[in-house]
Amino acid sequence: MTLPDAPSNPAGADRTFQVDLRGLVDLLSHHLYSSPRVYLRELLQNAVDALTARHGLEPAAPAGAYGIRLYADGSVVRVEDDGVGLTEADVHSFLATIGRSSKRAEQVAEQRGDFIGQFGIGLLSCFLVADEIHVVSRSARTPDAPAVEWRGRGDGSYTIRTLRASARPRPGTTVTLTPRADAGEWTRPARVQELARHFGSLLRHPVTFDDGTGGGGAPVNPEPAPWSRAYPTPGARSRALAAYGEEVFGFTPLDTIELDLPAVGLKGLACVLPQAVPAGRRHGHRVHVKGMLLSEQAEEILPEWAFFVRCVVDAESLRPTASRESLYEDDTLAAVRDALAERLRAWIARAAASDPDLLARFLHAHHLAVKSLAVHDDEILRMLLPWLPFETTDGHTTLDEFARTHRTVLVTSSVEEFRQVAAIASAAGLGVVNGGYTYDRELVHRLPEIRPETSVADLDPATLTAHLDPVDRETELAAAAYLARARDALAVFDCDVALRTFQPASAPALLVDSREARHERTRSQLAREQEGGLWGDILGALRQEAPRAQLILNQLNPLVRTAVAIDEPELARTSAEALYGQAALLSRRPLRPAESSLINRSFLDLLAHALRKDN
């Protein structure tokens, strides 16, 4: 095998990367930026940063003295600013070198926090909609500086030339794009104006748009952010913020929460959703950085439990990622998230203390979100646990109301267990709470922290059966033969049978069984099937006496009184199976295949018996 010739460059010599600009633009469009529309945001951002730098040179200049002008007539898109501008040396250094930003220059290094962009690649986004970028700039740093023209093309070539000062009489920069034919969706005048308002509605510098029809420049951001305006009354302010929230998010807020964190220069508002959202579903929030819209889907600005609000904020000190479409996760963002969480807690506290009607409407819509917060937040727990609604044997009510009539509160471990025992427990005077929903069981067990006089315990099947009245001895003896046949018929389900009296009399039977007991019986059955093998030895060592289910027949029910008097063995067996099947269906738990088969078989057998009797 022949080795290739050694390179002509001396060993160890430095070399320069060769950049394929078309490949880089493709990378930007498919992996960095979410859409070609960001080209206008990048141009606006560069203009804002240029104005910020000029303000550093001329701090005495009045606010609004310098601005940004947009122009789009279908054939060109132009963005002009009155910013600091560029010298010829700046153009060579910053426009012709990919990845370098003029905002890194030493003379403004100490002001980097004042700039939105910090990555020096934003101008390349223009190649998403145009094949050529035309820049004319004049520096405000150098008196009598000439104008400089730079033309960059998508193939990686560019030209630079110096123009007479008259080519641009005042300092600033003009960027002109000639859109490609396939970029019309993003460069039509109406779309350019829409994008300008979308990204720049909260910018602090005046921005105007001209579509070339002779109407002049229409203001893009005529008013400051709504939280920065003055209002005649607190009510007027509240209504204005709610109207802004409705305009931005498309729903009428249940309430608005003003957000103000001076340490990071953050202002904005949170809009409380008027309707519940699925648990765990997180809404994106609108985040502006120094007035420029960064993201409409910034989930990371609030904690996960705060899915009952949507926020729009403008911040000074949050760092954008390289794409400037999301926030950089750092200590500052973590601190902001914690501080905003405190603002939401404070709003809940105020509603609980001074506006019970608002609190009731909020909890009606968002009790699940508050429950998730109360599990981990002792303050919210103490404040709101008495107000939270739960499903109980007294209906949907608050724990505070429920505990007034039940000194001992029993809680089920599953929804099916609650539905299985609710009617009978209520008739027996037991206070049972459905603990099968997310967070509910854990919260009910913390009720004694709020009401020390109340005790809470998990519902045990033995607790329920102990409250059912036994039948007299004569009735028990008369039903003994039937009960024996019923136990034999239901032995395959590890189910015992007993006769009791309980309300409501319309309930013929109650199937008392827990999920844990079913799992234990399943494990024991598996051990028996694997007896003798290694797996059987392992399960046998873990095996306990599997708790049995219990079918409790109600002597007060006319159907049961008729059934226990049946003398015919097969009919007695079939009726016991039918009663078990009905009780299993009423428990609303998933049926095993054998149970589904039993229900179908017992129904058909009873139907056949009825037809034979009629004939």
C-alpha positions in Angstrom: 0.0 0.0 0.0 1.3 3.4 -0.9 1.0 6.3 1.5 -0.2 9.6 0.2 2.4 12.4 -0.3 3.0 14.5 2.8 1.4 18.0 2.7 3.6 20.8 1.4 3.0 22.9 4.6 5.6 22.4 7.2 4.7 20.1 10.0 2.9 21.9 12.8 2.1 25.0 10.8 -1.1 26.9 11.6 -3.9 26.7 9.0 -7.2 28.5 8.5 -10.6 26.9 8.5 -12.3 27.1 5.1 -16.0 28.0 5.6 -18.7 26.8 3.2 -21.1 29.7 3.6 -24.0 28.0 1.8 -23.6 25.0 4.1 -23.5 27.3 7.2 -26.7 29.1 6.1 -28.3 25.7 5.7 -27.2 24.8 9.2 -28.7 28.0 10.5 -32.0 27.5 8.8 -32.5 23.9 9.8 -30.9 23.6 13.2 -30.4 27.0 14.8 -33.4 29.2 13.8 -36.9 27.9 13.9 -38.1 29.9 10.8 -36.8 32.2 8.1 -38.9 35.0 9.7 -36.1 35.5 12.3 -34.2 37.5 9.7 -36.2 40.6 10.6 -35.7 40.1 14.3 -31.9 39.9 13.8 -32.0 43.1 11.7 -34.1 44.8 14.4 -31.8 43.5 17.1 -28.6 44.8 15.4 -30.3 48.2 14.9 -31.3 48.4 18.6 -27.8 47.4 19.7 -26.4 50.1 17.4 -28.7 52.7 19.0 -27.7 51.5 22.5 -24.0 51.9 21.6 -24.7 55.5 20.3 -26.5 56.3 23.5 -23.3 55.3 25.3 -21.4 57.9 23.1 -24.1 60.6 23.5 -25.7 60.0 26.9 -27.2 63.5 26.9 -29.2 62.9 23.7 -33.0 63.0 24.5 -35.0 59.8 24.5 -36.4 59.0 21.1 -34.0 61.3 19.3 -32.8 58.3 17.3 -34.9 55.5 15.9 -35.3 52.6 13.4 -37.1 52.8 10.0 -38.3 49.8 8.1 -39.2 49.8 4.4 -40.7 47.0 2.3 -42.4 47.4 -1.0 -42.3 43.8 -2.3 -39.0 44.3 -4.2 -36.7 45.2 -1.3 -36.6 45.1 2.5 -34.7 47.8 4.1 -33.8 48.5 7.8 -32.2 51.8 8.7 -31.1 53.0 12.1 -29.4 56.1 13.6 -27.0 54.0 15.6 -23.3 54.1 16.2 -22.5 52.9 12.7 -19.3 51.2 11.4 -15.9 52.4 10.1 -14.2 50.7 7.2 -12.0 48.9 9.8 -15.1 47.8 11.6 -16.6 46.4 8.4 -13.5 44.4 7.7 -13.4 43.1 11.2 -17.1 42.4 11.9 -19.1 42.0 8.7 -16.4 40.0 6.8 -15.6 37.7 9.7 -18.2 35.1 10.6 -18.8 34.7 14.3 -17.2 38.0 15.4 -19.5 40.7 16.9 -19.0 44.4 17.0 -20.5 44.3 20.4 -17.3 42.5 21.6 -15.2 45.5 20.8 -13.0 46.7 23.7 -14.6 50.1 23.8 -18.0 48.7 24.6 -17.0 45.5 26.4 -18.0 46.9 29.7 -21.5 47.6 28.3 -22.2 44.1 27.0 -25.1 43.7 29.3 -26.8 46.5 27.4 -26.9 44.6 24.2 -29.4 41.9 23.1 -27.1 40.0 20.7 -23.8 38.6 21.7 -23.0 36.0 19.1 -22.1 37.8 15.9 -23.9 35.6 13.5 -27.3 37.3 13.3 -26.6 39.0 9.9 -26.2 35.6 8.3 -29.9 34.9 8.9 -30.6 37.4 6.1 -29.3 34.7 3.7 -32.4 32.7 4.6 -34.5 35.1 2.4 -31.9 36.8 0.1 -28.8 35.9 -1.9 -27.2 39.3 -1.2 -26.9 41.7 1.8 -26.2 45.3 1.0 -24.9 47.4 4.0 -24.1 51.1 4.0 -22.8 52.5 7.2 -21.3 55.6 8.7 -19.6 55.7 12.1 -20.6 58.2 14.8 -17.4 57.6 16.6 -15.2 59.3 14.1 -16.0 62.9 13.0 -16.3 63.3 9.3 -16.1 59.6 8.8 -16.8 58.4 5.2 -19.7 56.1 4.4 -18.7 52.4 3.8 -20.5 50.0 1.6 -20.4 46.2 2.1 -22.0 43.7 -0.2 -22.0 40.1 1.0 -23.2 37.2 -1.2 -24.5 33.7 -0.3 -21.6 32.1 -2.1 -19.2 33.5 0.5 -17.8 36.4 -1.5 -18.1 40.1 -0.6 -16.9 43.5 -1.6 -16.1 46.6 0.4 -15.7 50.2 -0.9 -15.6 53.7 0.6 -18.3 56.2 -0.5 -18.5 59.9 -0.2 -19.9 61.2 3.0 -22.9 62.5 1.0 -23.9 58.8 0.4 -25.1 58.8 4.0 -25.2 62.3 5.5 -25.8 61.1 9.1 -24.3 58.3 11.2 -26.0 55.0 11.2 -26.5 51.9 9.1 -28.8 50.8 6.3 -29.2 47.2 5.5 -31.0 46.3 2.2 -32.1 42.9 1.0 -33.4 41.9 -2.4 -35.6 38.9 -1.6 -35.3 35.6 -3.5 -38.4 34.5 -5.4 -39.1 31.7 -2.9 -39.0 34.1 0.1 -42.1 36.1 -0.8 -44.0 34.7 2.2 -41.6 36.5 4.6 -40.8 39.7 2.7 -44.2 40.9 1.5 -44.9 44.4 3.0 -47.8 43.2 5.1 -45.8 40.3 6.5 -42.8 42.5 7.2 -45.0 45.0 9.1 -46.6 42.1 11.0 -43.2 40.6 11.9 -42.0 44.0 13.1 -44.9 44.4 15.4 -44.6 40.8 16.6 -40.9 41.1 17.5 -40.6 44.8 18.3 -43.9 45.9 19.9 -42.1 46.5 23.3 -38.9 48.0 22.0 -37.8 51.2 23.8 -36.6 53.0 20.6 -39.2 54.3 18.1 -39.7 52.0 15.1 -41.7 53.0 12.0 -42.7 51.0 8.9 -43.2 52.3 5.3 -44.7 50.1 2.6 -43.8 52.5 -0.2 -47.4 53.6 -1.0 -46.8 57.2 0.1 -48.5 56.9 3.4 -45.4 57.6 5.4 -44.0 55.7 8.3 -46.6 54.0 10.5 -45.4 53.5 14.1 -44.7 49.8 15.0 -44.5 50.4 18.8 -46.5 53.6 19.5 -46.9 52.9 23.2 -44.7 51.6 26.0 -45.4 48.3 27.6 -48.8 48.4 29.4 -47.1 47.9 32.8 -45.0 50.9 32.2 -47.9 53.3 31.5 -49.7 55.6 34.0 -53.4 55.0 34.7 -55.9 57.3 36.5 -57.0 54.6 38.9 -56.0 51.1 40.1 -59.2 49.7 38.4 -58.2 51.2 35.1 -54.8 49.7 35.4 -56.2 46.3 36.2 -58.6 46.4 33.2 -55.8 47.6 30.9 -53.6 44.7 31.9 -56.4 42.2 31.5 -57.1 43.6 28.0 -53.5 43.3 27.1 -53.4 39.7 28.4 -56.5 38.9 26.3 -54.9 40.5 23.2 -51.6 38.5 23.6 -53.0 35.1 24.7 -56.5 35.0 23.3 -58.4 34.4 26.6 -60.0 36.7 29.2 -57.8 36.2 32.4 -59.4 35.1 35.6 -57.1 37.7 37.1 -53.7 39.3 36.3 -50.6 39.3 38.5 -48.1 42.0 38.1 -44.5 40.8 38.0 -41.6 43.2 39.0 -38.1 42.0 39.8 -35.9 45.2 39.9 -32.7 43.2 40.6 -32.8 41.7 37.1 -34.8 44.5 35.4 -37.9 42.2 34.9 -41.4 43.6 34.5 -44.5 41.9 33.2 -47.7 40.1 34.1 -49.0 36.7 34.6 -52.5 35.9 33.4 -54.5 33.3 35.4 -56.2 30.9 33.0 -60.0 30.8 33.4 -60.2 27.1 32.8 -58.3 24.0 34.0 -55.5 22.5 32.0 -54.4 18.9 31.9 -52.1 18.0 34.7 -48.4 18.3 33.8 -49.2 20.3 30.6 -46.9 23.3 30.6 -47.8 26.5 28.7 -45.1 28.5 27.0 -44.6 32.1 28.1 -43.7 35.2 26.1 -40.3 36.5 27.1 -38.9 39.8 25.8 -35.2 40.7 26.4 -34.7 44.5 26.5 -38.0 44.9 24.6 -37.2 42.4 21.8 -39.4 39.3 21.7 -37.2 36.3 22.4 -39.7 33.4 22.7 -43.4 32.7 22.8 -42.8 29.2 24.3 -40.4 29.8 27.1 -41.4 27.1 29.6 -38.3 27.5 31.8 -39.3 31.0 33.2 -41.7 29.4 35.7 -41.7 26.2 37.8 -43.6 23.2 36.5 -46.5 23.5 39.0 -47.4 27.0 37.7 -49.3 25.7 34.7 -52.4 27.7 35.7 -50.8 31.0 34.4 -49.3 32.3 31.2 -46.8 35.1 31.5 -45.5 37.9 29.3 -42.3 39.6 30.7 -39.6 41.9 29.6 -36.2 41.4 31.2 -32.8 43.1 31.2 -30.5 40.5 32.6 -31.6 37.2 31.2 -29.3 35.6 28.7 -30.6 34.3 25.4 -29.1 31.1 23.7 -27.2 31.4 20.4 -30.4 31.2 18.4 -32.0 33.9 20.6 -35.2 31.9 20.7 -34.9 30.5 24.3 -33.3 31.3 27.6 -29.9 30.2 28.7 -30.2 28.0 31.8 -27.9 29.7 34.5 -28.0 30.9 38.1 -29.8 34.1 37.1 -32.6 32.2 35.4 -32.9 29.9 38.4 -33.2 32.9 40.7 -35.8 34.5 38.5 -37.8 31.4 38.4 -37.8 31.1 42.2 -38.7 34.8 42.6 -41.6 34.6 40.2 -42.8 31.5 42.0 -42.9 33.6 45.2 -45.0 36.2 43.4 -47.6 33.5 42.5 -47.7 32.2 46.0 -48.2 35.7 47.3 -51.1 36.2 44.9 -52.7 33.0 46.2 -52.2 34.2 49.8 -53.8 37.5 49.0 -56.8 35.9 47.4 -57.2 33.5 50.3 -57.1 36.4 52.8 -59.1 39.1 51.1 -61.1 37.8 48.1 -62.9 34.5 48.8 -65.0 34.8 45.6 -61.8 35.0 43.4 -60.2 32.2 45.4 -63.3 29.9 44.9 -63.3 30.5 41.2 -59.6 29.9 41.0 -59.8 26.7 43.0 -62.7 25.5 41.0 -60.6 25.7 37.8 -57.2 24.9 39.2 -57.4 22.8 42.3 -55.1 20.2 40.8 -52.4 22.7 40.3 -52.8 24.0 43.8 -52.8 20.5 45.2 -49.5 19.8 43.5 -48.1 23.0 45.0 -49.5 22.2 48.5 -47.8 18.8 48.6 -44.4 20.5 48.5 -45.1 23.9 50.1 -46.1 23.9 53.7 -47.3 27.5 53.6 -49.7 26.9 50.8 -50.8 23.7 52.5 -51.7 25.5 55.7 -53.4 28.3 53.8 -55.4 26.3 51.2 -55.9 22.7 52.3 -59.1 23.5 54.2 -60.4 25.2 51.0 -59.5 22.5 48.4 -62.4 20.3 47.1 -62.3 16.5 47.5 -64.6 13.7 46.6 -66.1 12.2 49.8 -69.0 10.2 51.0 -70.7 13.5 51.7 -70.3 14.6 48.0 -67.7 17.0 46.7 -66.8 19.2 49.6 -63.8 20.8 51.3 -61.9 19.0 54.0 -62.7 21.7 56.4 -66.5 21.1 56.0 -66.0 17.3 55.9 -63.9 17.3 59.2 -66.7 19.2 61.0 -69.0 16.2 60.8 -66.4 13.4 60.8 -63.7 13.4 63.6 -62.2 10.3 62.0 -61.5 10.6 58.3 -60.9 7.5 56.3 -59.2 7.6 53.0 -59.1 5.1 50.2 -56.1 4.2 48.2 -57.8 4.1 44.8 -60.8 5.5 42.9 -62.3 2.0 42.4 -62.1 1.3 46.2 -63.9 4.5 46.9 -66.7 3.8 44.4 -67.0 0.3 45.7 -67.7 1.3 49.3 -69.0 4.9 49.1 -72.8 4.3 49.3 -72.5 1.7 52.0 -69.9 3.6 54.0 -72.2 6.7 53.9 -75.2 4.7 55.1 -73.1 3.4 57.9 -72.0 6.9 59.0 -68.4 6.5 58.0 -66.6 9.5 56.6 -64.5 8.4 53.6 -62.5 10.5 51.2 -61.5 9.3 47.7 -57.7 9.2 47.8 -57.2 7.7 44.4 -56.7 11.0 42.5 -53.3 12.6 42.2 -52.0 14.2 45.4 -55.3 13.6 47.3 -54.3 10.7 49.6 -51.1 12.4 50.7 -52.9 15.7 51.3 -55.7 14.1 53.4 -53.1 12.5 55.6 -51.7 16.0 56.4 -55.1 17.2 57.5 -54.2 16.8 61.3 -51.5 19.5 60.7 -54.3 21.9 60.1 -57.0 20.4 62.4 -55.2 18.5 65.2 -58.6 17.3 66.6 -59.1 15.3 63.4 -57.6 11.8 62.9 -56.9 10.3 59.5 -56.5 6.6 58.6 -56.4 4.5 55.5 -59.7 2.6 54.9 -59.2 -1.1 55.8 -61.8 -3.6 54.6 -62.1 -4.8 58.1 -63.1 -1.3 59.2 -66.0 -1.3 56.8 -67.3 -4.8 57.5 -67.1 -4.1 61.3 -69.8 -1.4 60.7 -72.2 -3.9 59.0 -74.8 -5.5 61.2 -74.8 -9.2 61.6 -77.9 -11.3 61.0 -79.6 -13.2 63.8 -78.6 -16.7 64.5 -81.8 -18.3 63.0 -81.3 -16.5 59.7 -77.6 -17.5 59.6 -78.5 -21.1 60.2 -81.2 -21.1 57.5 -78.8 -19.6 55.0 -75.9 -21.9 55.9 -76.4 -24.4 53.0 -76.6 -21.6 50.4 -73.6 -19.9 51.8 -71.6 -23.1 51.6 -72.5 -23.6 48.0 -71.7 -20.0 47.2 -68.2 -20.3 48.9 -67.5 -23.4 46.8 -68.6 -21.6 43.6 -66.4 -18.6 44.3 -63.4 -20.4 45.7 -61.7 -20.0 42.3 -61.6 -16.3 43.0 -60.3 -16.7 46.5 -63.5 -15.2 47.7 -65.3 -15.8 51.0 -69.1 -15.2 51.4 -70.9 -13.7 54.4 -74.4 -12.6 55.2 -75.0 -9.2 56.8 -77.6 -6.4 56.9 -76.7 -2.9 55.7 -78.0 0.1 54.0 -79.0 0.9 51.3 -81.3 -2.1 51.0 -81.3 -1.7 47.2 -77.7 -3.0 47.2 -77.8 -6.8 47.0 -74.1 -7.4 47.7 -70.8 -5.7 48.4 -67.5 -7.1 47.1 -64.8 -6.1 49.6 -61.4 -6.4 48.0 -58.3 -4.3 47.7 -55.7 -3.9 44.9 -53.0 -5.0 47.3 -54.9 -8.2 48.1 -55.4 -9.0 44.5 -51.7 -8.5 43.8 -50.8 -10.8 46.7 -53.2 -13.5 45.5 -51.8 -13.2 42.0 -48.3 -13.7 43.3 -49.3 -16.7 45.4 -51.0 -18.2 42.4 -47.8 -17.8 40.4 -45.8 -19.4 43.1 -48.1 -22.4 43.2 -47.8 -22.8 39.4 -44.0 -22.6 39.6 -43.8 -24.9 42.6 -40.6 -27.0 42.6 -38.5 -24.6 40.4 -36.1 -21.9 41.4 -38.7 -19.2 40.8 -41.2 -21.1 43.0 -38.6 -21.3 45.8 -38.0 -17.5 45.6 -41.7 -16.7 45.5 -42.4 -19.3 48.2 -40.0 -17.5 50.5 -41.8 -14.3 50.0 -45.3 -15.8 50.2 -47.7 -14.7 52.9 -51.2 -15.8 53.7 -53.0 -14.2 50.7 -55.9 -12.0 52.0 -59.2 -13.2 50.5 -61.8 -11.1 48.9 -65.2 -11.1 50.6 -68.7 -11.1 49.0 -71.1 -9.7 51.6 -74.7 -10.4 50.9 -77.3 -8.0 52.1 -80.1 -9.7 54.0 -82.3 -6.5 53.7 -82.4 -6.9 49.9 -85.4 -8.9 48.6 -83.4 -10.6 45.9 -80.8 -11.9 48.4 -83.6 -13.2 50.7 -85.0 -15.2 47.8 -81.6 -16.5 46.7 -80.5 -17.8 50.2 -83.7 -19.9 50.2 -82.9 -21.8 47.0 -82.7 -25.5 47.5 -81.6 -26.6 44.0 -77.7 -26.8 44.1 -77.0 -25.7 40.6 -79.4 -22.8 40.7 -77.9 -21.7 44.0 -74.5 -21.9 42.5 -75.5 -19.8 39.5 -77.2 -17.2 41.6 -74.1 -16.8 43.8 -72.0 -16.4 40.7 -74.5 -13.8 39.4 -74.4 -11.8 42.6 -70.6 -11.9 42.6 -70.5 -10.7 39.0 -72.9 -7.8 39.7 -70.8 -6.7 42.8 -67.6 -6.9 40.7 -69.2 -4.7 38.1 -70.4 -2.1 40.7 -66.8 -1.9 42.0 -65.8 -0.5 38.6 -62.4 -2.2 38.8 -61.0 -3.9 35.7 -62.4 -7.4 35.4 -60.2 -10.5 35.0 -61.0 -12.7 32.0 -62.4 -15.4 34.3 -64.8 -12.9 35.9 -66.0 -11.7 32.5 -66.7 -15.3 31.6 -68.5 -15.9 34.8 -70.8 -12.9 34.3 -71.8 -14.1 30.8 -72.2 -17.7 31.9 -74.3 -16.9 35.0 -76.6 -14.6 33.0 -77.2 -17.2 30.3 -77.8 -19.9 32.9 -80.3 -17.8 34.8 -82.1 -16.9 31.5 -82.2 -20.6 30.5 -83.6 -21.5 34.0 -86.3 -18.8 33.7 -87.3 -20.0 30.2 -87.6 -23.6 31.4 -89.7 -22.5 34.3 -92.1 -20.6 32.0 -92.5 -23.6 29.8 
